[in-house]
Amino acid sequence: MNNNDTDIVNIFENGQWYHSMIYKNIKSKGTFDYTKIIKNLNFPEMKNKSVLDVGCSDGFFSKYFLEELNAEYVKGVDINKYDGSVNFEVLNTYKKEYSDKYNKHDDFYNLKESYEKLGLKNSNKFLLTKNIFDLNMEFEYGSIYNLSNFEIHDVTFCGSLLEHLRDPITAIEQLYFKTKEYCIIDVSNSFKNIMPLMNKPYLKYTGAGGNFFHYSDKSIELMLKNVGFKSVERLKRYKIKIEKYDYKIQHSIFIGIK
Ligand SMILES: C[S@@+](CC[C@H](N)C(=O)[O-])C[C@H]1O[C@@H](n2cnc3c(N)ncnc32)[C@H](O)[C@@H]1O
């Protein structure tokens, strides 16, 4: 092992991860482990395409698009400032509760030495992923509600973010403006297949301060169509376990073609 390896391993073994990520034979302990299921999610080939990954988090999906689907380049956008502040829009009434919780998510102070040795000024794991795996991807701070400063990309992707937004329609419209060919949206906590509401365009307000709606598949499809996507298809319905709780949540992935 060289010096870099020791620091990478330290962050993989002791850091806070949203996705389980594999480095050599070490797997980080993510909230979600997509490593075995990602190949079954029916993402299309992205050969030579540029991708705008909005809400990119640690870059797990960006890495997959580059390494496995042969995308040319990924621009990752995220509202996370990596300073321990809340990286979701939350209602004022929930701000204090979320601030306390999110402060604990930042592993920078415990692992500062390793991050700094790897050339990072904060715990931005997208940049860590880029550096470790030498990937053609760049990070830029930004919000899905205003993508006007970003270039149009062949592909846009937005994973597990819609459910955290108070205004999903503006968000999908912003993705539309930046899409040249197709947009892929993965939504968690979508209604279960057996629900009678599944075939109606319904949103259910969860009553929470930072996780606003549950969606029926029909509602996502309708929103994608109404912002202008010519054809919309569901790529997959799947369940994924929250590693800490041994509980699985439902997801739906859609593709909107321009
Ligand atoms: C639940 S994670 C999903 C990560 C990854 N895209 C996936 O599919 O697993 C949502 C990400 O969106 C980011 N985020 C939250 N609100 C955002 C906004 N308004 N604009 C851009 N990113 C946002 C969060 O910081 C977080 O990294």
PDBQT file of the ligand as one rigid body, heavy atoms in Angstrom, charges set to zero:
ROOT
HETATM    1  C1  LIG A 301     -30.911  11.485  -1.680  1.00  0.00    +0.000 C 
HETATM    2  S1  LIG A 301     -29.474  12.089  -2.460  1.00  0.00    +0.000 S 
HETATM    3  C2  LIG A 301     -29.426  11.177  -3.982  1.00  0.00    +0.000 C 
HETATM    4  C3  LIG A 301     -28.049  10.949  -4.533  1.00  0.00    +0.000 C 
HETATM    5  C4  LIG A 301     -27.941  10.286  -5.895  1.00  0.00    +0.000 C 
HETATM    6  N1  LIG A 301     -28.367  11.177  -6.951  1.00  0.00    +0.000 N 
HETATM    7  C5  LIG A 301     -28.732   9.010  -6.007  1.00  0.00    +0.000 C 
HETATM    8  O1  LIG A 301     -29.470   8.837  -6.975  1.00  0.00    +0.000 OA
HETATM    9  O2  LIG A 301     -28.592   8.143  -5.154  1.00  0.00    +0.000 OA
HETATM   10  C6  LIG A 301     -29.998  13.679  -3.007  1.00  0.00    +0.000 C 
HETATM   11  C7  LIG A 301     -28.873  14.632  -3.345  1.00  0.00    +0.000 C 
HETATM   12  O3  LIG A 301     -29.443  15.842  -3.877  1.00  0.00    +0.000 OA
HETATM   13  C8  LIG A 301     -28.807  16.964  -3.300  1.00  0.00    +0.000 C 
HETATM   14  N2  LIG A 301     -29.792  18.077  -3.316  1.00  0.00    +0.000 N 
HETATM   15  C9  LIG A 301     -30.764  18.364  -2.430  1.00  0.00    +0.000 A 
HETATM   16  N3  LIG A 301     -31.481  19.419  -2.845  1.00  0.00    +0.000 NA
HETATM   17  C10 LIG A 301     -30.949  19.822  -4.020  1.00  0.00    +0.000 A 
HETATM   18  C11 LIG A 301     -31.257  20.865  -4.950  1.00  0.00    +0.000 A 
HETATM   19  N4  LIG A 301     -32.253  21.711  -4.734  1.00  0.00    +0.000 N 
HETATM   20  N5  LIG A 301     -30.500  20.964  -6.061  1.00  0.00    +0.000 NA
HETATM   21  C12 LIG A 301     -29.471  20.116  -6.294  1.00  0.00    +0.000 A 
HETATM   22  N6  LIG A 301     -29.120  19.096  -5.451  1.00  0.00    +0.000 NA
HETATM   23  C13 LIG A 301     -29.861  18.954  -4.339  1.00  0.00    +0.000 A 
HETATM   24  C14 LIG A 301     -28.392  16.520  -1.913  1.00  0.00    +0.000 C 
HETATM   25  O4  LIG A 301     -27.328  17.296  -1.442  1.00  0.00    +0.000 OA
HETATM   26  C15 LIG A 301     -28.011  15.061  -2.166  1.00  0.00    +0.000 C 
HETATM   27  O5  LIG A 301     -26.672  14.943  -2.526  1.00  0.00    +0.000 OA
ENDROOT
TORSDOF 0
